[in-house]
Structure formats: C-alpha cells, structure tokens
Amino acid sequence: MESALSSTVIGTEPDLDDAGLHAALRRDAAAIEATLDRLLPVPDAAERRVWEAMRYAVLNGGKRLRGFLVLRVAALFGAAPAAALRVAAAVEMLHAYSLVHDDLPAMDDDDLRRGKPSCHRAFDEATAILAGDALQTRAFEILAEPATSEDARLRCALVLALARASGAAGMVGGQMADMEGEGRRLSEAEVLHMQALKTGRLLQFSAEAGAILGDADAAQQGAIRVFGRELGAAFQVADDLLDMLATTEELGKSAGKDEAAGKATLVALLGVPEATRRAQGLAVAARQALDMFGPSADVLRALTHYVVSRRN
C-alpha cells in the first residue's frame, strides 16, 4: 500500500503556476488522506467510538498544507516518499487534535469545522476531548516507529522537534496567550509572539520535519527553518484577514469570530491594508530563504504565493 501511495507524491515542479500548484496540493492531499485512513483503523472493541471520533476529526478534507510541506521539503532532500507520508500524517493528526480542542465550549466554542459539525457536536464533549488526546499521542507513536525511519537518530529528532513545536513553548502556549489576550489591546510584539507559537511553530515544524527526515545538513536545515517560520507568520496574518473578509461558506467555519471575541490580531491592530502588506512581506522573506536551493524549491516558492492569496 505504501509504495502505491508514494507514487502519487510528485517531486519538484520548476516554474509552477497556480493551476500546477493546486493540482499538486490535491494529489498530495489525496495521498495523505489515504495514509491517514490506513493508520487509523477502527477496532471492533469497546473503544471503537473514540477511533471513530478520531477519524471524523482528521479525515474531513482540508488543504493538508502542513502535510504538503513535509512531503515537499522531504522530496527536496531525497527522503523516502513512504516515510514522508507517515510524517505528514502524524503532523495532520497533531493539527486535528488542536482543532478539536480549540472548538470546545471551554476554548473557542465553535460548532462548525471545515463545513461540518465540530467533533464535540458530532459526538459529545467527552469523546471529543479523548479523540484529541488520542490523535496527539498517535502522532508521536507514528514518528517513533521504525517504519518512519530505520535511523533512530532521525526518529528521535522528529519526536523532539514536534514536542517543542506543539507544547507549552509552542502551540499550546500560543493558545494560552491568545485566550489571555482576548479583550485586551496587545502590542504588536505580543501579537507576533502569540501567533508565532499558536500557528507558526507547527507550520515551521512541518517544513523542518522534511529536512530532518532527509538528513539535511545544518545550513540547509537553518534555511528551511527560516522558510517555515516566515511562511507560518504569513499564513496566520492571511488567516486573520480571511476571518474578517471571507464568508462562513468560504471558510467552512464561523467567520468574524476573532473580532466578536475581541481577539488580538495584526488586522485589529494595524488595519486591513497594512496587515495585507505585512503578509506579502513575510511571503517574500519565506521565498528568499529558499535561495540556496535554486529551481528545485520552486514548488515551495509557489506555496508562499498561495498562503497569502487563498480564500479559505
């Protein structure tokens, strides 16, 4: 199965246009979806319901942007496609866990996710909490398994990097800072720090993971780290703009919730025109970080345009 899936993951496409990038995103998303399906079997046992909730939370479409980053950076360094698909699936599970918990009434209290009822609405709050917990632990389990890499050194590096990106010094800490900032006027530095943790760190890890799996050298990993950091920052500013400007139908989730909740964003702080300029500037910085890779990184350059021009 893995070899068949691997053949659907394409390599690098120089001078990729918008149509080519969207086709690449669709193909990679399908491969990641199939891998997720295989890695989340439903047992015929008492715990069946939590597995069903896990699958509901993660097998629900989406752009698979984080998984796409893993696959494309891994391809840049010649990593095995089957291994990269496992890492991509792990990242998407970790991301799905964060969305399940974010949607809970105690957090962002959202009833809609990717155009469908949130996990706690489709099941119940207790099951949603358990499903999120299990998706998180399954992600680390996959990274630690020998099937991801025969090199234990690389597996440990992946586990450590994801733990740092997703814990209290990363995504979880960013969510706490976001909640603490509701109804307050944060400084630009405080907003940037919060967003770097809440959204940026997992996107940065997704890029770094491909370089780790491909055993890239220190200089290459450093360039990819900068690329992932700037791309993650651009993505979040674009997301904040979409929350204000797009419709619920376009987003697949409730629009306008940031403003209604008094959340601290660069859009609220700087206004739409300046926030748009910031997003575009961050995208340029992400592209510049790829200079050392030449045309082989063109698909990643095309992605920087996509994250600031998307409509969902």
LOMARLO-672520 format. One record per residue (C-alpha): x, y, z. Coordinates in Angstrom, 2 decimals. Each point is the difference from the previous one (the first is absolute). Layout:
// residues N
<pt><x>X</x><y>Y</y><z>Z</z></pt>
...
//
This chain:
// residues 312
<pt><x>0.00</x><y>0.00</y><z>0.00</z></pt>
<pt><x>2.75</x><y>2.45</y><z>0.92</z></pt>
<pt><x>1.77</x><y>-0.39</y><z>-3.34</z></pt>
<pt><x>-3.22</x><y>0.65</y><z>-1.88</z></pt>
<pt><x>-0.64</x><y>3.11</y><z>2.05</z></pt>
<pt><x>3.54</x><y>1.18</y><z>-0.45</z></pt>
<pt><x>-0.38</x><y>0.07</y><z>-3.77</z></pt>
<pt><x>-2.69</x><y>2.68</y><z>0.33</z></pt>
<pt><x>2.39</x><y>2.41</y><z>1.69</z></pt>
<pt><x>1.69</x><y>2.02</y><z>-2.69</z></pt>
<pt><x>3.44</x><y>1.56</y><z>0.23</z></pt>
<pt><x>0.97</x><y>3.55</y><z>-0.81</z></pt>
<pt><x>-1.69</x><y>2.10</y><z>-2.69</z></pt>
<pt><x>2.11</x><y>2.92</y><z>-1.21</z></pt>
<pt><x>-1.87</x><y>3.17</y><z>-0.99</z></pt>
<pt><x>-3.23</x><y>-1.33</y><z>1.52</z></pt>
<pt><x>-3.08</x><y>2.08</y><z>-0.85</z></pt>
<pt><x>-3.17</x><y>0.25</y><z>2.13</z></pt>
<pt><x>-1.71</x><y>-2.87</y><z>-1.81</z></pt>
<pt><x>3.04</x><y>-2.21</y><z>0.42</z></pt>
<pt><x>0.27</x><y>0.76</y><z>3.70</z></pt>
<pt><x>-3.67</x><y>-0.72</y><z>0.60</z></pt>
<pt><x>0.33</x><y>-3.30</y><z>-1.85</z></pt>
<pt><x>3.05</x><y>-0.88</y><z>2.13</z></pt>
<pt><x>-1.88</x><y>0.91</y><z>3.18</z></pt>
<pt><x>-2.93</x><y>-2.22</y><z>-1.02</z></pt>
<pt><x>2.22</x><y>-2.97</y><z>-0.85</z></pt>
<pt><x>2.00</x><y>0.23</y><z>3.19</z></pt>
<pt><x>-3.15</x><y>0.49</y><z>2.08</z></pt>
<pt><x>-1.48</x><y>-3.19</y><z>-1.48</z></pt>
<pt><x>3.17</x><y>-1.94</y><z>0.84</z></pt>
<pt><x>0.01</x><y>1.37</y><z>3.56</z></pt>
<pt><x>-3.71</x><y>-0.79</y><z>0.39</z></pt>
<pt><x>0.59</x><y>-3.61</y><z>-1.05</z></pt>
<pt><x>2.90</x><y>-0.28</y><z>2.43</z></pt>
<pt><x>-2.11</x><y>1.38</y><z>2.84</z></pt>
<pt><x>-2.74</x><y>-2.48</y><z>-0.84</z></pt>
<pt><x>2.48</x><y>-2.88</y><z>0.21</z></pt>
<pt><x>1.60</x><y>1.20</y><z>3.24</z></pt>
<pt><x>-3.33</x><y>0.45</y><z>1.82</z></pt>
<pt><x>-1.78</x><y>-3.37</y><z>-0.23</z></pt>
<pt><x>-3.18</x><y>-0.40</y><z>2.07</z></pt>
<pt><x>0.14</x><y>-3.01</y><z>2.33</z></pt>
<pt><x>-3.02</x><y>-2.15</y><z>0.75</z></pt>
<pt><x>0.28</x><y>0.69</y><z>3.72</z></pt>
<pt><x>-1.38</x><y>2.12</y><z>2.83</z></pt>
<pt><x>2.25</x><y>2.93</y><z>-0.94</z></pt>
<pt><x>-1.39</x><y>0.12</y><z>-3.55</z></pt>
<pt><x>-1.79</x><y>3.32</y><z>0.53</z></pt>
<pt><x>3.20</x><y>1.96</y><z>0.73</z></pt>
<pt><x>1.63</x><y>-1.35</y><z>-3.18</z></pt>
<pt><x>-3.09</x><y>1.03</y><z>-1.96</z></pt>
<pt><x>0.24</x><y>3.50</y><z>1.49</z></pt>
<pt><x>3.72</x><y>0.15</y><z>-0.83</z></pt>
<pt><x>-0.72</x><y>-0.89</y><z>-3.62</z></pt>
<pt><x>-2.86</x><y>2.52</y><z>-0.13</z></pt>
<pt><x>2.31</x><y>2.73</y><z>1.25</z></pt>
<pt><x>2.89</x><y>-0.63</y><z>-2.38</z></pt>
<pt><x>-1.59</x><y>-1.61</y><z>-3.09</z></pt>
<pt><x>-2.13</x><y>3.02</y><z>-0.79</z></pt>
<pt><x>1.72</x><y>1.60</y><z>-2.95</z></pt>
<pt><x>2.06</x><y>3.11</y><z>0.44</z></pt>
<pt><x>2.95</x><y>1.31</y><z>-1.97</z></pt>
<pt><x>2.56</x><y>-2.27</y><z>1.74</z></pt>
<pt><x>2.40</x><y>2.92</y><z>-0.20</z></pt>
<pt><x>2.16</x><y>-1.25</y><z>2.87</z></pt>
<pt><x>0.25</x><y>-3.46</y><z>-1.51</z></pt>
<pt><x>0.75</x><y>1.53</y><z>-3.40</z></pt>
<pt><x>2.92</x><y>1.89</y><z>1.55</z></pt>
<pt><x>1.38</x><y>-3.22</y><z>1.46</z></pt>
<pt><x>-0.22</x><y>-1.82</y><z>-3.34</z></pt>
<pt><x>1.49</x><y>2.78</y><z>-2.11</z></pt>
<pt><x>2.91</x><y>0.79</y><z>2.29</z></pt>
<pt><x>0.68</x><y>-3.72</y><z>0.43</z></pt>
<pt><x>0.07</x><y>-0.35</y><z>-3.80</z></pt>
<pt><x>2.48</x><y>2.88</y><z>-0.17</z></pt>
<pt><x>2.46</x><y>-2.11</y><z>2.03</z></pt>
<pt><x>-0.77</x><y>-3.36</y><z>-1.57</z></pt>
<pt><x>-1.83</x><y>-1.56</y><z>2.95</z></pt>
<pt><x>-2.05</x><y>-3.13</y><z>-0.65</z></pt>
<pt><x>-3.55</x><y>1.00</y><z>-1.03</z></pt>
<pt><x>-1.61</x><y>-2.75</y><z>2.10</z></pt>
<pt><x>1.80</x><y>1.26</y><z>3.10</z></pt>
<pt><x>-0.91</x><y>3.60</y><z>-0.81</z></pt>
<pt><x>-3.67</x><y>-0.98</y><z>-0.27</z></pt>
<pt><x>0.11</x><y>-1.46</y><z>3.50</z></pt>
<pt><x>1.50</x><y>3.22</y><z>1.38</z></pt>
<pt><x>-2.55</x><y>2.07</y><z>-1.94</z></pt>
<pt><x>-2.82</x><y>-2.09</y><z>1.47</z></pt>
<pt><x>1.41</x><y>0.45</y><z>3.52</z></pt>
<pt><x>0.08</x><y>3.78</y><z>-0.42</z></pt>
<pt><x>-3.58</x><y>0.03</y><z>-1.28</z></pt>
<pt><x>-1.10</x><y>-2.07</y><z>3.03</z></pt>
<pt><x>1.69</x><y>2.44</y><z>2.35</z></pt>
<pt><x>-1.63</x><y>2.92</y><z>-1.81</z></pt>
<pt><x>-3.42</x><y>-1.70</y><z>0.11</z></pt>
<pt><x>0.33</x><y>-0.53</y><z>3.76</z></pt>
<pt><x>0.62</x><y>3.72</y><z>0.46</z></pt>
<pt><x>-3.10</x><y>0.87</y><z>-2.05</z></pt>
<pt><x>-2.20</x><y>-2.44</y><z>1.94</z></pt>
<pt><x>1.07</x><y>1.57</y><z>3.29</z></pt>
<pt><x>-0.15</x><y>3.58</y><z>-1.35</z></pt>
<pt><x>-3.64</x><y>-0.52</y><z>-1.01</z></pt>
<pt><x>-1.08</x><y>-1.13</y><z>3.48</z></pt>
<pt><x>-2.35</x><y>2.27</y><z>1.99</z></pt>
<pt><x>2.77</x><y>0.65</y><z>2.54</z></pt>
<pt><x>2.27</x><y>1.33</y><z>-2.75</z></pt>
<pt><x>-1.20</x><y>1.68</y><z>-3.22</z></pt>
<pt><x>-3.51</x><y>-1.54</y><z>0.20</z></pt>
<pt><x>-0.54</x><y>-0.64</y><z>-3.70</z></pt>
<pt><x>-2.67</x><y>-2.31</y><z>-1.40</z></pt>
<pt><x>1.38</x><y>-0.16</y><z>-3.54</z></pt>
<pt><x>3.29</x><y>-1.32</y><z>-1.37</z></pt>
<pt><x>0.78</x><y>-0.44</y><z>-3.72</z></pt>
<pt><x>-3.67</x><y>0.34</y><z>-0.81</z></pt>
<pt><x>-1.10</x><y>-2.77</y><z>2.38</z></pt>
<pt><x>-1.10</x><y>-0.13</y><z>3.65</z></pt>
<pt><x>2.98</x><y>0.22</y><z>2.33</z></pt>
<pt><x>1.10</x><y>-3.26</y><z>1.59</z></pt>
<pt><x>-1.68</x><y>0.77</y><z>3.33</z></pt>
<pt><x>-3.24</x><y>0.69</y><z>-1.85</z></pt>
<pt><x>0.16</x><y>-3.14</y><z>-2.14</z></pt>
<pt><x>0.82</x><y>-2.14</y><z>3.05</z></pt>
<pt><x>0.12</x><y>1.64</y><z>3.46</z></pt>
<pt><x>2.46</x><y>2.08</y><z>2.00</z></pt>
<pt><x>1.55</x><y>-2.87</y><z>1.93</z></pt>
<pt><x>0.55</x><y>-2.06</y><z>-3.13</z></pt>
<pt><x>1.45</x><y>3.00</y><z>-1.82</z></pt>
<pt><x>2.51</x><y>0.61</y><z>2.81</z></pt>
<pt><x>1.05</x><y>-3.66</y><z>-0.07</z></pt>
<pt><x>0.23</x><y>0.00</y><z>-3.80</z></pt>
<pt><x>2.27</x><y>3.05</y><z>0.10</z></pt>
<pt><x>2.17</x><y>-1.59</y><z>2.66</z></pt>
<pt><x>0.26</x><y>-3.21</y><z>-2.01</z></pt>
<pt><x>0.83</x><y>1.79</y><z>-3.26</z></pt>
<pt><x>2.84</x><y>1.79</y><z>1.76</z></pt>
<pt><x>1.50</x><y>-3.16</y><z>1.43</z></pt>
<pt><x>-0.48</x><y>-1.91</y><z>-3.27</z></pt>
<pt><x>2.00</x><y>2.69</y><z>-1.80</z></pt>
<pt><x>3.00</x><y>-0.55</y><z>2.27</z></pt>
<pt><x>-0.42</x><y>-3.77</y><z>-0.22</z></pt>
<pt><x>0.25</x><y>0.15</y><z>-3.80</z></pt>
<pt><x>3.12</x><y>2.17</y><z>0.10</z></pt>
<pt><x>1.67</x><y>-2.42</y><z>2.44</z></pt>
<pt><x>-0.74</x><y>-3.15</y><z>-1.98</z></pt>
<pt><x>2.85</x><y>-1.55</y><z>-2.06</z></pt>
<pt><x>-2.23</x><y>0.10</y><z>-3.10</z></pt>
<pt><x>0.49</x><y>3.78</y><z>-0.02</z></pt>
<pt><x>3.79</x><y>-0.32</y><z>-0.16</z></pt>
<pt><x>2.51</x><y>-2.75</y><z>0.64</z></pt>
<pt><x>2.24</x><y>2.67</y><z>1.53</z></pt>
<pt><x>-0.95</x><y>0.39</y><z>3.68</z></pt>
<pt><x>1.91</x><y>3.29</y><z>0.07</z></pt>
<pt><x>-2.39</x><y>1.52</y><z>-2.55</z></pt>
<pt><x>-3.06</x><y>-1.41</y><z>1.75</z></pt>
<pt><x>1.11</x><y>1.55</y><z>3.31</z></pt>
<pt><x>0.65</x><y>3.33</y><z>-1.72</z></pt>
<pt><x>-3.52</x><y>-0.02</y><z>-1.47</z></pt>
<pt><x>-1.62</x><y>-0.83</y><z>3.35</z></pt>
<pt><x>2.00</x><y>2.69</y><z>1.82</z></pt>
<pt><x>-0.72</x><y>2.67</y><z>-2.62</z></pt>
<pt><x>-3.75</x><y>-0.72</y><z>-0.02</z></pt>
<pt><x>-0.15</x><y>0.00</y><z>3.81</z></pt>
<pt><x>1.67</x><y>3.42</y><z>0.10</z></pt>
<pt><x>-2.27</x><y>1.37</y><z>-2.74</z></pt>
<pt><x>-3.26</x><y>-1.24</y><z>1.51</z></pt>
<pt><x>0.41</x><y>0.36</y><z>3.77</z></pt>
<pt><x>-0.02</x><y>2.85</y><z>2.49</z></pt>
<pt><x>2.93</x><y>1.67</y><z>-1.79</z></pt>
<pt><x>-1.82</x><y>-0.31</y><z>-3.31</z></pt>
<pt><x>-3.59</x><y>-0.52</y><z>-1.14</z></pt>
<pt><x>-1.55</x><y>-0.56</y><z>3.44</z></pt>
<pt><x>1.77</x><y>3.04</y><z>1.41</z></pt>
<pt><x>-1.22</x><y>2.04</y><z>-2.94</z></pt>
<pt><x>-3.59</x><y>-1.07</y><z>0.64</z></pt>
<pt><x>0.36</x><y>1.07</y><z>3.63</z></pt>
<pt><x>1.41</x><y>3.37</y><z>-1.05</z></pt>
<pt><x>-2.86</x><y>0.39</y><z>-2.48</z></pt>
<pt><x>-2.60</x><y>-0.63</y><z>2.70</z></pt>
<pt><x>1.76</x><y>2.34</y><z>2.43</z></pt>
<pt><x>0.05</x><y>2.70</y><z>-2.67</z></pt>
<pt><x>-3.75</x><y>0.02</y><z>-0.64</z></pt>
<pt><x>-1.49</x><y>3.42</y><z>0.65</z></pt>
<pt><x>3.45</x><y>1.58</y><z>0.51</z></pt>
<pt><x>1.98</x><y>2.21</y><z>-2.34</z></pt>
<pt><x>3.28</x><y>-1.84</y><z>-0.38</z></pt>
<pt><x>3.10</x><y>1.57</y><z>-1.49</z></pt>
<pt><x>1.15</x><y>-1.05</y><z>-3.43</z></pt>
<pt><x>2.88</x><y>-1.95</y><z>1.56</z></pt>
<pt><x>-2.43</x><y>-1.88</y><z>2.28</z></pt>
<pt><x>-2.28</x><y>-0.88</y><z>-2.92</z></pt>
<pt><x>2.91</x><y>-1.22</y><z>-2.11</z></pt>
<pt><x>1.31</x><y>-2.14</y><z>2.87</z></pt>
<pt><x>-3.42</x><y>-1.54</y><z>0.64</z></pt>
<pt><x>-0.55</x><y>-0.78</y><z>-3.67</z></pt>
<pt><x>3.49</x><y>-1.42</y><z>-0.45</z></pt>
<pt><x>-0.77</x><y>-2.51</y><z>2.74</z></pt>
<pt><x>-3.64</x><y>-0.77</y><z>-0.74</z></pt>
<pt><x>0.23</x><y>-0.49</y><z>-3.77</z></pt>
<pt><x>3.53</x><y>0.63</y><z>-1.16</z></pt>
<pt><x>1.83</x><y>-2.65</y><z>1.97</z></pt>
<pt><x>-1.96</x><y>-2.95</y><z>-1.43</z></pt>
<pt><x>0.34</x><y>1.31</y><z>-3.55</z></pt>
<pt><x>3.70</x><y>0.55</y><z>0.61</z></pt>
<pt><x>0.31</x><y>-3.55</y><z>1.33</z></pt>
<pt><x>-1.75</x><y>-1.34</y><z>-3.10</z></pt>
<pt><x>2.74</x><y>1.50</y><z>-2.17</z></pt>
<pt><x>2.78</x><y>-1.01</y><z>2.41</z></pt>
<pt><x>-1.31</x><y>-3.56</y><z>0.19</z></pt>
<pt><x>0.64</x><y>-0.56</y><z>-3.70</z></pt>
<pt><x>3.57</x><y>1.23</y><z>0.42</z></pt>
<pt><x>0.54</x><y>-2.17</y><z>3.09</z></pt>
<pt><x>-1.35</x><y>-3.08</y><z>-1.77</z></pt>
<pt><x>2.25</x><y>0.75</y><z>-2.98</z></pt>
<pt><x>3.00</x><y>0.40</y><z>2.36</z></pt>
<pt><x>0.75</x><y>3.48</y><z>-1.37</z></pt>
<pt><x>3.16</x><y>1.72</y><z>1.22</z></pt>
<pt><x>-0.01</x><y>2.82</y><z>2.55</z></pt>
<pt><x>0.01</x><y>2.82</y><z>-2.56</z></pt>
<pt><x>-2.84</x><y>-1.56</y><z>-1.96</z></pt>
<pt><x>-2.06</x><y>-0.61</y><z>3.13</z></pt>
<pt><x>0.61</x><y>3.60</y><z>1.06</z></pt>
<pt><x>-1.30</x><y>1.33</y><z>-3.32</z></pt>
<pt><x>-3.07</x><y>-2.24</y><z>0.18</z></pt>
<pt><x>-0.62</x><y>1.12</y><z>3.59</z></pt>
<pt><x>-0.05</x><y>3.65</y><z>-1.09</z></pt>
<pt><x>-2.24</x><y>-0.87</y><z>-2.94</z></pt>
<pt><x>-2.46</x><y>-1.80</y><z>2.28</z></pt>
<pt><x>0.01</x><y>2.80</y><z>2.56</z></pt>
<pt><x>-0.72</x><y>2.73</y><z>-2.55</z></pt>
<pt><x>-2.58</x><y>-2.12</y><z>-1.81</z></pt>
<pt><x>-1.78</x><y>-0.75</y><z>3.28</z></pt>
<pt><x>-0.14</x><y>3.69</y><z>0.88</z></pt>
<pt><x>-1.36</x><y>0.87</y><z>-3.46</z></pt>
<pt><x>-2.61</x><y>-2.76</y><z>0.28</z></pt>
<pt><x>-1.30</x><y>1.32</y><z>3.33</z></pt>
<pt><x>-0.32</x><y>3.60</y><z>-1.17</z></pt>
<pt><x>-1.84</x><y>-1.24</y><z>-3.11</z></pt>
<pt><x>-2.24</x><y>-2.12</y><z>2.25</z></pt>
<pt><x>-0.88</x><y>3.05</y><z>2.10</z></pt>
<pt><x>-0.82</x><y>1.96</y><z>-3.16</z></pt>
<pt><x>-2.25</x><y>-2.83</y><z>-1.19</z></pt>
<pt><x>-1.84</x><y>-0.09</y><z>3.33</z></pt>
<pt><x>-0.91</x><y>3.65</y><z>-0.57</z></pt>
<pt><x>-0.55</x><y>0.01</y><z>-3.78</z></pt>
<pt><x>-1.18</x><y>-3.48</y><z>-1.05</z></pt>
<pt><x>-3.41</x><y>-1.62</y><z>0.52</z></pt>
<pt><x>-0.84</x><y>-2.99</y><z>2.19</z></pt>
<pt><x>-0.70</x><y>-1.97</y><z>-3.18</z></pt>
<pt><x>3.44</x><y>0.80</y><z>-1.40</z></pt>
<pt><x>1.77</x><y>-0.79</y><z>3.25</z></pt>
<pt><x>-1.91</x><y>-3.15</y><z>0.98</z></pt>
<pt><x>-0.06</x><y>1.39</y><z>3.55</z></pt>
<pt><x>-1.63</x><y>2.96</y><z>1.71</z></pt>
<pt><x>1.26</x><y>3.28</y><z>-1.45</z></pt>
<pt><x>0.53</x><y>3.15</y><z>2.03</z></pt>
<pt><x>0.61</x><y>-1.83</y><z>3.26</z></pt>
<pt><x>3.35</x><y>1.69</y><z>0.72</z></pt>
<pt><x>-1.53</x><y>3.47</y><z>0.04</z></pt>
<pt><x>-3.07</x><y>-1.14</y><z>1.93</z></pt>
<pt><x>2.19</x><y>-1.63</y><z>2.66</z></pt>
<pt><x>2.30</x><y>3.00</y><z>0.20</z></pt>
<pt><x>3.00</x><y>-2.07</y><z>-1.04</z></pt>
<pt><x>3.36</x><y>1.65</y><z>-0.48</z></pt>
<pt><x>1.05</x><y>-0.10</y><z>-3.66</z></pt>
<pt><x>2.20</x><y>2.08</y><z>-2.27</z></pt>
<pt><x>-3.09</x><y>0.87</y><z>-2.02</z></pt>
<pt><x>-1.70</x><y>1.47</y><z>3.07</z></pt>
<pt><x>3.20</x><y>1.80</y><z>0.96</z></pt>
<pt><x>1.17</x><y>1.31</y><z>-3.38</z></pt>
<pt><x>-3.07</x><y>-0.09</y><z>-2.27</z></pt>
<pt><x>-0.59</x><y>-1.97</y><z>-3.19</z></pt>
<pt><x>2.33</x><y>1.87</y><z>-2.41</z></pt>
<pt><x>3.07</x><y>-0.13</y><z>2.28</z></pt>
<pt><x>-0.69</x><y>-3.61</y><z>1.08</z></pt>
<pt><x>-0.23</x><y>-0.95</y><z>-3.68</z></pt>
<pt><x>3.37</x><y>1.63</y><z>-0.65</z></pt>
<pt><x>1.50</x><y>-1.84</y><z>2.97</z></pt>
<pt><x>-1.24</x><y>-3.36</y><z>-1.29</z></pt>
<pt><x>1.46</x><y>0.68</y><z>-3.43</z></pt>
<pt><x>3.32</x><y>1.08</y><z>1.53</z></pt>
<pt><x>0.18</x><y>-3.19</y><z>2.06</z></pt>
<pt><x>-0.67</x><y>-2.05</y><z>-3.12</z></pt>
<pt><x>2.91</x><y>1.74</y><z>-1.74</z></pt>
<pt><x>2.26</x><y>-0.78</y><z>2.97</z></pt>
<pt><x>-1.04</x><y>-3.65</y><z>-0.15</z></pt>
<pt><x>0.89</x><y>-0.16</y><z>-3.70</z></pt>
<pt><x>3.37</x><y>1.64</y><z>0.59</z></pt>
<pt><x>0.88</x><y>-2.66</y><z>2.57</z></pt>
<pt><x>-0.15</x><y>-2.56</y><z>-2.81</z></pt>
<pt><x>2.64</x><y>1.68</y><z>-2.18</z></pt>
<pt><x>2.66</x><y>-2.62</y><z>0.71</z></pt>
<pt><x>-2.18</x><y>-2.77</y><z>-1.46</z></pt>
<pt><x>-0.47</x><y>1.46</y><z>-3.48</z></pt>
<pt><x>-2.78</x><y>-1.24</y><z>-2.31</z></pt>
<pt><x>-0.47</x><y>-3.23</y><z>1.99</z></pt>
<pt><x>-1.92</x><y>2.03</y><z>2.61</z></pt>
<pt><x>-2.38</x><y>1.68</y><z>-2.48</z></pt>
<pt><x>-3.00</x><y>-1.90</y><z>1.35</z></pt>
<pt><x>0.71</x><y>1.46</y><z>3.45</z></pt>
<pt><x>0.36</x><y>3.47</y><z>-1.50</z></pt>
<pt><x>-3.38</x><y>-0.40</y><z>-1.68</z></pt>
<pt><x>-1.45</x><y>-0.96</y><z>3.37</z></pt>
<pt><x>0.99</x><y>3.37</y><z>1.47</z></pt>
<pt><x>-2.24</x><y>1.71</y><z>-2.58</z></pt>
<pt><x>-2.84</x><y>-2.38</y><z>0.79</z></pt>
<pt><x>-0.08</x><y>0.56</y><z>3.77</z></pt>
<pt><x>-0.57</x><y>3.75</y><z>-0.39</z></pt>
<pt><x>-2.48</x><y>-0.19</y><z>-2.89</z></pt>
<pt><x>-2.27</x><y>-2.90</y><z>1.07</z></pt>
<pt><x>-3.70</x><y>0.46</y><z>0.78</z></pt>
<pt><x>-0.36</x><y>-2.72</y><z>2.63</z></pt>
//
